[in-house]
Amino acid sequence: MADVADLAAEFVEAHLDRSIRAAVTAPFDPGVPGECDNCLNDSPRLVKGICARCREPKKGYARG
Ligand SMILES: [Zn+2]
């Protein structure tokens, strides 16, 4: 008969493994330089075609 603690440990291990794999394979988009699809300004770092100011307008990036 399987020990409950063993099963729990196995479950936690499997879950942890999945979480780590998900974190490692999560696409971190470093961005690319180019023209923003939204405001059409040149940006040194577009993520999915959108510049930092358009992605996070609340941060109050300076104009230009
Ligand atoms: Zn923009």
N, CA, C, O and the ligand as a Tripos MOL2 file, in Angstrom:
@<TRIPOS>MOLECULE
protein
  257   255    65     0     0
PROTEIN
NO_CHARGES

@<TRIPOS>ATOM
      1 N           0.8460   -1.2140    0.0000 N.3       1 MET1
      2 CA          0.0000    0.0000    0.0000 C.3       1 MET1
      3 C           0.8700    1.2480    0.0000 C.2       1 MET1
      4 O           1.8140    1.3590    0.7820 O.2       1 MET1
      5 N           0.5550    2.1570   -0.8550 N.am      2 ALA2
      6 CA          1.3670    3.3620   -0.9710 C.3       2 ALA2
      7 C           1.1620    4.2850    0.2160 C.2       2 ALA2
      8 O           0.0440    4.4870    0.6900 O.2       2 ALA2
      9 N           2.2350    4.8200    0.6670 N.am      3 ASP3
     10 CA          2.1750    5.7410    1.7910 C.3       3 ASP3
     11 C           1.6040    7.0780    1.3230 C.2       3 ASP3
     12 O           1.9670    7.5900    0.2640 O.2       3 ASP3
     13 N           0.7110    7.6280    2.1270 N.am      4 VAL4
     14 CA          0.0690    8.8970    1.7520 C.3       4 VAL4
     15 C           1.1000   10.0120    1.6070 C.2       4 VAL4
     16 O           1.0030   10.8540    0.7150 O.2       4 VAL4
     17 N           2.0850   10.0000    2.4990 N.am      5 ALA5
     18 CA          3.1210   11.0290    2.4450 C.3       5 ALA5
     19 C           3.9320   10.9250    1.1550 C.2       5 ALA5
     20 O           4.3270   11.9250    0.5550 O.2       5 ALA5
     21 N           4.1610    9.6860    0.7570 N.am      6 ASP6
     22 CA          4.8920    9.4750   -0.4950 C.3       6 ASP6
     23 C           4.1100   10.0450   -1.6690 C.2       6 ASP6
     24 O           4.6600   10.7230   -2.5370 O.2       6 ASP6
     25 N           2.8050    9.7520   -1.6720 N.am      7 LEU7
     26 CA          1.9630   10.2650   -2.7530 C.3       7 LEU7
     27 C           1.9550   11.7890   -2.7560 C.2       7 LEU7
     28 O           2.0420   12.4210   -3.8080 O.2       7 LEU7
     29 N           1.8490   12.3660   -1.5660 N.am      8 ALA8
     30 CA          1.8310   13.8240   -1.4490 C.3       8 ALA8
     31 C           3.1420   14.4090   -1.9590 C.2       8 ALA8
     32 O           3.1470   15.4030   -2.6860 O.2       8 ALA8
     33 N           4.2480   13.7890   -1.5750 N.am      9 ALA9
     34 CA          5.5550   14.2690   -1.9990 C.3       9 ALA9
     35 C           5.6840   14.1880   -3.5150 C.2       9 ALA9
     36 O           6.2150   15.0830   -4.1720 O.2       9 ALA9
     37 N           5.1720   13.0720   -4.0440 N.am     10 GLU10
     38 CA          5.2240   12.8960   -5.4870 C.3      10 GLU10
     39 C           4.4170   13.9670   -6.1980 C.2      10 GLU10
     40 O           4.8380   14.5240   -7.2120 O.2      10 GLU10
     41 N           3.2440   14.2390   -5.6380 N.am     11 PHE11
     42 CA          2.3590   15.2380   -6.2230 C.3      11 PHE11
     43 C           3.0290   16.6130   -6.2050 C.2      11 PHE11
     44 O           3.0430   17.3270   -7.2070 O.2      11 PHE11
     45 N           3.5810   16.9640   -5.0480 N.am     12 VAL12
     46 CA          4.2350   18.2690   -4.9070 C.3      12 VAL12
     47 C           5.4070   18.3780   -5.8820 C.2      12 VAL12
     48 O           5.6120   19.4090   -6.5230 O.2      12 VAL12
     49 N           6.1590   17.3020   -5.9730 N.am     13 GLU13
     50 CA          7.3190   17.2910   -6.8610 C.3      13 GLU13
     51 C           6.8970   17.5080   -8.3130 C.2      13 GLU13
     52 O           7.5040   18.2860   -9.0480 O.2      13 GLU13
     53 N           5.8330   16.7950   -8.7030 N.am     14 ALA14
     54 CA          5.3410   16.9100  -10.0740 C.3      14 ALA14
     55 C           4.8490   18.3290  -10.3390 C.2      14 ALA14
     56 O           5.0890   18.9050  -11.4000 O.2      14 ALA14
     57 N           4.1590   18.8690   -9.3520 N.am     15 HIS15
     58 CA          3.6230   20.2220   -9.5120 C.3      15 HIS15
     59 C           4.7630   21.2290   -9.6220 C.2      15 HIS15
     60 O           4.7470   22.1180  -10.4740 O.2      15 HIS15
     61 N           5.7490   21.0720   -8.7460 N.am     16 LEU16
     62 CA          6.9010   21.9660   -8.7320 C.3      16 LEU16
     63 C           7.6240   21.9020  -10.0710 C.2      16 LEU16
     64 O           8.0280   22.9140  -10.6420 O.2      16 LEU16
     65 N           7.7670   20.6720  -10.5440 N.am     17 ASP17
     66 CA          8.4520   20.4610  -11.8190 C.3      17 ASP17
     67 C           7.7310   21.2000  -12.9340 C.2      17 ASP17
     68 O           8.3550   21.8580  -13.7660 O.2      17 ASP17
     69 N           6.4040   21.0820  -12.9380 N.am     18 ARG18
     70 CA          5.6190   21.7680  -13.9620 C.3      18 ARG18
     71 C           5.7750   23.2770  -13.8460 C.2      18 ARG18
     72 O           5.9190   23.9760  -14.8490 O.2      18 ARG18
     73 N           5.7440   23.7760  -12.6050 N.am     19 SER19
     74 CA          5.8460   25.2170  -12.3900 C.3      19 SER19
     75 C           7.1830   25.7520  -12.8790 C.2      19 SER19
     76 O           7.2560   26.7910  -13.5360 O.2      19 SER19
     77 N           8.2450   25.0130  -12.5420 N.am     20 ILE20
     78 CA          9.5860   25.4430  -12.9430 C.3      20 ILE20
     79 C           9.6910   25.4310  -14.4550 C.2      20 ILE20
     80 O          10.2010   26.3720  -15.0620 O.2      20 ILE20
     81 N           9.1980   24.3470  -15.0620 N.am     21 ARG21
     82 CA          9.2570   24.2600  -16.5180 C.3      21 ARG21
     83 C           8.4760   25.4120  -17.1540 C.2      21 ARG21
     84 O           8.9170   26.0010  -18.1410 O.2      21 ARG21
     85 N           7.3180   25.7240  -16.5830 N.am     22 ALA22
     86 CA          6.4980   26.8040  -17.1300 C.3      22 ALA22
     87 C           7.2360   28.1330  -17.0160 C.2      22 ALA22
     88 O           7.2110   28.9520  -17.9340 O.2      22 ALA22
     89 N           7.9000   28.3360  -15.8610 N.am     23 ALA23
     90 CA          8.6150   29.5900  -15.6560 C.3      23 ALA23
     91 C           9.7980   29.7040  -16.6120 C.2      23 ALA23
     92 O          10.0780   30.7710  -17.1590 O.2      23 ALA23
     93 N          10.4790   28.5870  -16.7990 N.am     24 VAL24
     94 CA         11.6620   28.5930  -17.6590 C.3      24 VAL24
     95 C          11.2840   28.7990  -19.1170 C.2      24 VAL24
     96 O          11.9680   29.5050  -19.8580 O.2      24 VAL24
     97 N          10.1790   28.1670  -19.5190 N.am     25 THR25
     98 CA          9.8030   28.2540  -20.9230 C.3      25 THR25
     99 C           8.8970   29.4430  -21.2150 C.2      25 THR25
    100 O           8.5770   29.7140  -22.3720 O.2      25 THR25
    101 N           8.4790   30.1560  -20.1610 N.am     26 ALA26
    102 CA          7.6370   31.3270  -20.3910 C.3      26 ALA26
    103 C           8.3910   32.2980  -21.2890 C.2      26 ALA26
    104 O           9.5430   32.6360  -21.0160 O.2      26 ALA26
    105 N           7.7560   32.7380  -22.3390 N.am     27 PRO27
    106 CA          8.4560   33.6150  -23.2690 C.3      27 PRO27
    107 C           8.6920   34.9850  -22.6710 C.2      27 PRO27
    108 O           7.7580   35.7450  -22.4130 O.2      27 PRO27
    109 N           9.9520   35.2780  -22.4590 N.am     28 PHE28
    110 CA         10.2890   36.6310  -22.0430 C.3      28 PHE28
    111 C          10.6300   37.3920  -23.3040 C.2      28 PHE28
    112 O          11.5870   37.0700  -24.0080 O.2      28 PHE28
    113 N           9.8370   38.3990  -23.5740 N.am     29 ASP29
    114 CA         10.0390   39.1490  -24.8020 C.3      29 ASP29
    115 C          10.9550   40.3370  -24.5400 C.2      29 ASP29
    116 O          10.5360   41.3120  -23.9180 O.2      29 ASP29
    117 N          12.1900   40.2710  -25.0020 N.am     30 PRO30
    118 CA         13.1130   41.3720  -24.7810 C.3      30 PRO30
    119 C          12.7590   42.5830  -25.6230 C.2      30 PRO30
    120 O          13.2730   43.6780  -25.3960 O.2      30 PRO30
    121 N          11.8880   42.3880  -26.5860 N.am     31 GLY31
    122 CA         11.4700   43.5060  -27.4160 C.3      31 GLY31
    123 C          12.4270   43.7470  -28.5670 C.2      31 GLY31
    124 O          13.5500   43.2430  -28.5890 O.2      31 GLY31
    125 N          11.9640   44.5140  -29.5020 N.am     32 VAL32
    126 CA         12.7760   44.8550  -30.6590 C.3      32 VAL32
    127 C          12.6280   46.3500  -30.9470 C.2      32 VAL32
    128 O          11.5780   46.9380  -30.6900 O.2      32 VAL32
    129 N          13.6810   46.9530  -31.4790 N.am     33 PRO33
    130 CA         13.5620   48.3640  -31.8430 C.3      33 PRO33
    131 C          12.7000   48.5250  -33.0850 C.2      33 PRO33
    132 O          12.6830   47.6530  -33.9540 O.2      33 PRO33
    133 N          11.9900   49.6310  -33.1670 N.am     34 GLY34
    134 CA         11.1690   49.8570  -34.3540 C.3      34 GLY34
    135 C          10.0800   50.8820  -34.1000 C.2      34 GLY34
    136 O          10.1340   51.6640  -33.1510 O.2      34 GLY34
    137 N           9.0920   50.8520  -34.9790 N.am     35 GLU35
    138 CA          8.0080   51.8220  -34.8990 C.3      35 GLU35
    139 C           6.8120   51.2170  -34.1720 C.2      35 GLU35
    140 O           6.3590   50.1180  -34.4930 O.2      35 GLU35
    141 N           6.3210   51.9450  -33.2020 N.am     36 CYS36
    142 CA          5.1870   51.4660  -32.4230 C.3      36 CYS36
    143 C           3.9360   51.3770  -33.2980 C.2      36 CYS36
    144 O           3.6280   52.2930  -34.0600 O.2      36 CYS36
    145 N           3.2300   50.2680  -33.1740 N.am     37 ASP37
    146 CA          2.0010   50.0960  -33.9430 C.3      37 ASP37
    147 C           0.9020   51.0320  -33.4730 C.2      37 ASP37
    148 O          -0.0350   51.3310  -34.2130 O.2      37 ASP37
    149 N           1.0260   51.4860  -32.2450 N.am     38 ASN38
    150 CA         -0.0490   52.2890  -31.6600 C.3      38 ASN38
    151 C           0.1630   53.7860  -31.8720 C.2      38 ASN38
    152 O          -0.7140   54.4740  -32.3960 O.2      38 ASN38
    153 N           1.3380   54.2910  -31.4600 N.am     39 CYS39
    154 CA          1.5580   55.7390  -31.5440 C.3      39 CYS39
    155 C           2.4650   56.1060  -32.7180 C.2      39 CYS39
    156 O           2.6770   57.2850  -33.0020 O.2      39 CYS39
    157 N           2.9910   55.1000  -33.3890 N.am     40 LEU40
    158 CA          3.8300   55.2860  -34.5820 C.3      40 LEU40
    159 C           5.1490   56.0010  -34.2980 C.2      40 LEU40
    160 O           5.8170   56.4560  -35.2260 O.2      40 LEU40
    161 N           5.5290   56.1020  -33.0320 N.am     41 ASN41
    162 CA          6.8280   56.6640  -32.6910 C.3      41 ASN41
    163 C           7.8890   55.5720  -32.7150 C.2      41 ASN41
    164 O           7.5990   54.4000  -32.4770 O.2      41 ASN41
    165 N           9.1210   55.9750  -33.0060 N.am     42 ASP42
    166 CA         10.2180   55.0200  -32.9250 C.3      42 ASP42
    167 C          10.4970   54.7000  -31.4660 C.2      42 ASP42
    168 O          10.5190   55.5900  -30.6150 O.2      42 ASP42
    169 N          10.7070   53.4440  -31.1900 N.am     43 SER43
    170 CA         11.0170   53.0290  -29.8330 C.3      43 SER43
    171 C          12.1780   52.0500  -29.8760 C.2      43 SER43
    172 O          12.2620   51.2200  -30.7810 O.2      43 SER43
    173 N          13.0760   52.1440  -28.8960 N.am     44 PRO44
    174 CA         14.1860   51.1840  -28.8550 C.3      44 PRO44
    175 C          13.7100   49.8090  -28.4270 C.2      44 PRO44
    176 O          14.4330   48.8250  -28.5810 O.2      44 PRO44
    177 N          12.5010   49.7330  -27.8900 N.am     45 ARG45
    178 CA         12.0360   48.4340  -27.4120 C.3      45 ARG45
    179 C          10.5270   48.3000  -27.5850 C.2      45 ARG45
    180 O           9.7390   48.8080  -26.7870 O.2      45 ARG45
    181 N          10.1560   47.6100  -28.6390 N.am     46 LEU46
    182 CA          8.7490   47.3000  -28.8670 C.3      46 LEU46
    183 C           8.4790   45.8780  -28.4010 C.2      46 LEU46
    184 O           9.2350   44.9590  -28.7160 O.2      46 LEU46
    185 N           7.4010   45.7010  -27.6530 N.am     47 VAL47
    186 CA          6.9710   44.3620  -27.2900 C.3      47 VAL47
    187 C           5.6330   44.1330  -27.9690 C.2      47 VAL47
    188 O           4.6700   44.8600  -27.7250 O.2      47 VAL47
    189 N           5.5790   43.1230  -28.8160 N.am     48 LYS48
    190 CA          4.4040   42.8480  -29.6490 C.3      48 LYS48
    191 C           4.0350   44.0760  -30.4680 C.2      48 LYS48
    192 O           2.8610   44.3330  -30.7370 O.2      48 LYS48
    193 N           5.0680   44.8360  -30.8630 N.am     49 GLY49
    194 CA          4.8260   45.9810  -31.7320 C.3      49 GLY49
    195 C           4.3890   47.2370  -31.0090 C.2      49 GLY49
    196 O           4.0880   48.2510  -31.6390 O.2      49 GLY49
    197 N           4.3550   47.1720  -29.6830 N.am     50 ILE50
    198 CA          3.8700   48.3160  -28.9130 C.3      50 ILE50
    199 C           4.9890   48.8400  -28.0180 C.2      50 ILE50
    200 O           5.6680   48.0680  -27.3410 O.2      50 ILE50
    201 N           5.1740   50.1680  -28.0210 N.am     51 CYS51
    202 CA          6.2490   50.7660  -27.2290 C.3      51 CYS51
    203 C           5.8980   50.8050  -25.7420 C.2      51 CYS51
    204 O           4.7590   50.5590  -25.3450 O.2      51 CYS51
    205 N           6.9020   51.1180  -24.9400 N.am     52 ALA52
    206 CA          6.7300   51.1020  -23.4890 C.3      52 ALA52
    207 C           5.6510   52.0890  -23.0430 C.2      52 ALA52
    208 O           4.8380   51.7780  -22.1730 O.2      52 ALA52
    209 N           5.6510   53.2620  -23.6360 N.am     53 ARG53
    210 CA          4.6750   54.2730  -23.2280 C.3      53 ARG53
    211 C           3.2450   53.8040  -23.4790 C.2      53 ARG53
    212 O           2.3490   54.0480  -22.6700 O.2      53 ARG53
    213 N           3.0430   53.1300  -24.6080 N.am     54 CYS54
    214 CA          1.6960   52.6560  -24.9280 C.3      54 CYS54
    215 C           1.3210   51.4420  -24.0900 C.2      54 CYS54
    216 O           0.1520   51.2340  -23.7660 O.2      54 CYS54
    217 N           2.3360   50.6360  -23.7410 N.am     55 ARG55
    218 CA          2.0580   49.4610  -22.9180 C.3      55 ARG55
    219 C           1.7130   49.8680  -21.5020 C.2      55 ARG55
    220 O           0.8050   49.3130  -20.8830 O.2      55 ARG55
    221 N           2.4570   50.8540  -20.9920 N.am     56 GLU56
    222 CA          2.2420   51.2600  -19.6130 C.3      56 GLU56
    223 C           2.1350   52.7700  -19.5080 C.2      56 GLU56
    224 O           3.0360   53.4240  -18.9830 O.2      56 GLU56
    225 N           1.0420   53.3270  -20.0030 N.am     57 PRO57
    226 CA          0.8960   54.7810  -20.0140 C.3      57 PRO57
    227 C           0.8400   55.3790  -18.6090 C.2      57 PRO57
    228 O           1.1030   56.5670  -18.4210 O.2      57 PRO57
    229 N           0.4950   54.5460  -17.6240 N.am     58 LYS58
    230 CA          0.3670   55.0630  -16.2570 C.3      58 LYS58
    231 C           1.7150   55.4530  -15.6680 C.2      58 LYS58
    232 O           1.7820   56.2640  -14.7440 O.2      58 LYS58
    233 N           2.7850   54.8770  -16.2000 N.am     59 LYS59
    234 CA          4.0980   55.1850  -15.6390 C.3      59 LYS59
    235 C           4.5650   56.5850  -15.9950 C.2      59 LYS59
    236 O           5.5450   57.0740  -15.4340 O.2      59 LYS59
    237 N           3.8800   57.2280  -16.9150 N.am     60 GLY60
    238 CA          4.1650   58.6100  -17.2300 C.3      60 GLY60
    239 C           5.4870   58.8280  -17.9160 C.2      60 GLY60
    240 O           6.2690   59.6840  -17.5040 O.2      60 GLY60
    241 N           5.7470   58.0700  -18.9530 N.am     61 TYR61
    242 CA          6.9620   58.3030  -19.7190 C.3      61 TYR61
    243 C           6.9040   59.6860  -20.3620 C.2      61 TYR61
    244 O           5.8390   60.1630  -20.7530 O.2      61 TYR61
    245 N           8.0550   60.3070  -20.4590 N.am     62 ALA62
    246 CA          8.1000   61.6410  -21.0670 C.3      62 ALA62
    247 C           7.7330   61.5390  -22.5440 C.2      62 ALA62
    248 O           7.9580   60.5160  -23.1910 O.2      62 ALA62
    249 N           7.1810   62.5920  -23.0420 N.am     63 ARG63
    250 CA          6.8100   62.6050  -24.4630 C.3      63 ARG63
    251 C           8.0430   62.6360  -25.3410 C.2      63 ARG63
    252 O           9.0980   63.1260  -24.9370 O.2      63 ARG63
    253 N           7.9000   62.1070  -26.5460 N.am     64 GLY64
    254 CA          8.9750   62.1890  -27.5250 C.3      64 GLY64
    255 C           9.7720   61.0180  -27.5410 C.2      64 GLY64
    256 O          10.7240   60.9290  -28.3160 O.2      64 GLY64
    257 ZN          3.5780   53.7000  -28.7050 Zn       65 ZN65
@<TRIPOS>BOND
     1     1     2 1
     2     2     3 1
     3     3     4 2
     4     3     5 am
     5     5     6 1
     6     6     7 1
     7     7     8 2
     8     7     9 am
     9     9    10 1
    10    10    11 1
    11    11    12 2
    12    11    13 am
    13    13    14 1
    14    14    15 1
    15    15    16 2
    16    15    17 am
    17    17    18 1
    18    18    19 1
    19    19    20 2
    20    19    21 am
    21    21    22 1
    22    22    23 1
    23    23    24 2
    24    23    25 am
    25    25    26 1
    26    26    27 1
    27    27    28 2
    28    27    29 am
    29    29    30 1
    30    30    31 1
    31    31    32 2
    32    31    33 am
    33    33    34 1
    34    34    35 1
    35    35    36 2
    36    35    37 am
    37    37    38 1
    38    38    39 1
    39    39    40 2
    40    39    41 am
    41    41    42 1
    42    42    43 1
    43    43    44 2
    44    43    45 am
    45    45    46 1
    46    46    47 1
    47    47    48 2
    48    47    49 am
    49    49    50 1
    50    50    51 1
    51    51    52 2
    52    51    53 am
    53    53    54 1
    54    54    55 1
    55    55    56 2
    56    55    57 am
    57    57    58 1
    58    58    59 1
    59    59    60 2
    60    59    61 am
    61    61    62 1
    62    62    63 1
    63    63    64 2
    64    63    65 am
    65    65    66 1
    66    66    67 1
    67    67    68 2
    68    67    69 am
    69    69    70 1
    70    70    71 1
    71    71    72 2
    72    71    73 am
    73    73    74 1
    74    74    75 1
    75    75    76 2
    76    75    77 am
    77    77    78 1
    78    78    79 1
    79    79    80 2
    80    79    81 am
    81    81    82 1
    82    82    83 1
    83    83    84 2
    84    83    85 am
    85    85    86 1
    86    86    87 1
    87    87    88 2
    88    87    89 am
    89    89    90 1
    90    90    91 1
    91    91    92 2
    92    91    93 am
    93    93    94 1
    94    94    95 1
    95    95    96 2
    96    95    97 am
    97    97    98 1
    98    98    99 1
    99    99   100 2
   100    99   101 am
   101   101   102 1
   102   102   103 1
   103   103   104 2
   104   103   105 am
   105   105   106 1
   106   106   107 1
   107   107   108 2
   108   107   109 am
   109   109   110 1
   110   110   111 1
   111   111   112 2
   112   111   113 am
   113   113   114 1
   114   114   115 1
   115   115   116 2
   116   115   117 am
   117   117   118 1
   118   118   119 1
   119   119   120 2
   120   119   121 am
   121   121   122 1
   122   122   123 1
   123   123   124 2
   124   123   125 am
   125   125   126 1
   126   126   127 1
   127   127   128 2
   128   127   129 am
   129   129   130 1
   130   130   131 1
   131   131   132 2
   132   131   133 am
   133   133   134 1
   134   134   135 1
   135   135   136 2
   136   135   137 am
   137   137   138 1
   138   138   139 1
   139   139   140 2
   140   139   141 am
   141   141   142 1
   142   142   143 1
   143   143   144 2
   144   143   145 am
   145   145   146 1
   146   146   147 1
   147   147   148 2
   148   147   149 am
   149   149   150 1
   150   150   151 1
   151   151   152 2
   152   151   153 am
   153   153   154 1
   154   154   155 1
   155   155   156 2
   156   155   157 am
   157   157   158 1
   158   158   159 1
   159   159   160 2
   160   159   161 am
   161   161   162 1
   162   162   163 1
   163   163   164 2
   164   163   165 am
   165   165   166 1
   166   166   167 1
   167   167   168 2
   168   167   169 am
   169   169   170 1
   170   170   171 1
   171   171   172 2
   172   171   173 am
   173   173   174 1
   174   174   175 1
   175   175   176 2
   176   175   177 am
   177   177   178 1
   178   178   179 1
   179   179   180 2
   180   179   181 am
   181   181   182 1
   182   182   183 1
   183   183   184 2
   184   183   185 am
   185   185   186 1
   186   186   187 1
   187   187   188 2
   188   187   189 am
   189   189   190 1
   190   190   191 1
   191   191   192 2
   192   191   193 am
   193   193   194 1
   194   194   195 1
   195   195   196 2
   196   195   197 am
   197   197   198 1
   198   198   199 1
   199   199   200 2
   200   199   201 am
   201   201   202 1
   202   202   203 1
   203   203   204 2
   204   203   205 am
   205   205   206 1
   206   206   207 1
   207   207   208 2
   208   207   209 am
   209   209   210 1
   210   210   211 1
   211   211   212 2
   212   211   213 am
   213   213   214 1
   214   214   215 1
   215   215   216 2
   216   215   217 am
   217   217   218 1
   218   218   219 1
   219   219   220 2
   220   219   221 am
   221   221   222 1
   222   222   223 1
   223   223   224 2
   224   223   225 am
   225   225   226 1
   226   226   227 1
   227   227   228 2
   228   227   229 am
   229   229   230 1
   230   230   231 1
   231   231   232 2
   232   231   233 am
   233   233   234 1
   234   234   235 1
   235   235   236 2
   236   235   237 am
   237   237   238 1
   238   238   239 1
   239   239   240 2
   240   239   241 am
   241   241   242 1
   242   242   243 1
   243   243   244 2
   244   243   245 am
   245   245   246 1
   246   246   247 1
   247   247   248 2
   248   247   249 am
   249   249   250 1
   250   250   251 1
   251   251   252 2
   252   251   253 am
   253   253   254 1
   254   254   255 1
   255   255   256 2
@<TRIPOS>SUBSTRUCTURE
     1 MET1         2 RESIDUE 1 A MET
     2 ALA2         6 RESIDUE 1 A ALA
     3 ASP3        10 RESIDUE 1 A ASP
     4 VAL4        14 RESIDUE 1 A VAL
     5 ALA5        18 RESIDUE 1 A ALA
     6 ASP6        22 RESIDUE 1 A ASP
     7 LEU7        26 RESIDUE 1 A LEU
     8 ALA8        30 RESIDUE 1 A ALA
     9 ALA9        34 RESIDUE 1 A ALA
    10 GLU10       38 RESIDUE 1 A GLU
    11 PHE11       42 RESIDUE 1 A PHE
    12 VAL12       46 RESIDUE 1 A VAL
    13 GLU13       50 RESIDUE 1 A GLU
    14 ALA14       54 RESIDUE 1 A ALA
    15 HIS15       58 RESIDUE 1 A HIS
    16 LEU16       62 RESIDUE 1 A LEU
    17 ASP17       66 RESIDUE 1 A ASP
    18 ARG18       70 RESIDUE 1 A ARG
    19 SER19       74 RESIDUE 1 A SER
    20 ILE20       78 RESIDUE 1 A ILE
    21 ARG21       82 RESIDUE 1 A ARG
    22 ALA22       86 RESIDUE 1 A ALA
    23 ALA23       90 RESIDUE 1 A ALA
    24 VAL24       94 RESIDUE 1 A VAL
    25 THR25       98 RESIDUE 1 A THR
    26 ALA26      102 RESIDUE 1 A ALA
    27 PRO27      106 RESIDUE 1 A PRO
    28 PHE28      110 RESIDUE 1 A PHE
    29 ASP29      114 RESIDUE 1 A ASP
    30 PRO30      118 RESIDUE 1 A PRO
    31 GLY31      122 RESIDUE 1 A GLY
    32 VAL32      126 RESIDUE 1 A VAL
    33 PRO33      130 RESIDUE 1 A PRO
    34 GLY34      134 RESIDUE 1 A GLY
    35 GLU35      138 RESIDUE 1 A GLU
    36 CYS36      142 RESIDUE 1 A CYS
    37 ASP37      146 RESIDUE 1 A ASP
    38 ASN38      150 RESIDUE 1 A ASN
    39 CYS39      154 RESIDUE 1 A CYS
    40 LEU40      158 RESIDUE 1 A LEU
    41 ASN41      162 RESIDUE 1 A ASN
    42 ASP42      166 RESIDUE 1 A ASP
    43 SER43      170 RESIDUE 1 A SER
    44 PRO44      174 RESIDUE 1 A PRO
    45 ARG45      178 RESIDUE 1 A ARG
    46 LEU46      182 RESIDUE 1 A LEU
    47 VAL47      186 RESIDUE 1 A VAL
    48 LYS48      190 RESIDUE 1 A LYS
    49 GLY49      194 RESIDUE 1 A GLY
    50 ILE50      198 RESIDUE 1 A ILE
    51 CYS51      202 RESIDUE 1 A CYS
    52 ALA52      206 RESIDUE 1 A ALA
    53 ARG53      210 RESIDUE 1 A ARG
    54 CYS54      214 RESIDUE 1 A CYS
    55 ARG55      218 RESIDUE 1 A ARG
    56 GLU56      222 RESIDUE 1 A GLU
    57 PRO57      226 RESIDUE 1 A PRO
    58 LYS58      230 RESIDUE 1 A LYS
    59 LYS59      234 RESIDUE 1 A LYS
    60 GLY60      238 RESIDUE 1 A GLY
    61 TYR61      242 RESIDUE 1 A TYR
    62 ALA62      246 RESIDUE 1 A ALA
    63 ARG63      250 RESIDUE 1 A ARG
    64 GLY64      254 RESIDUE 1 A GLY
    65 ZN65       257 GROUP 0 **** ****
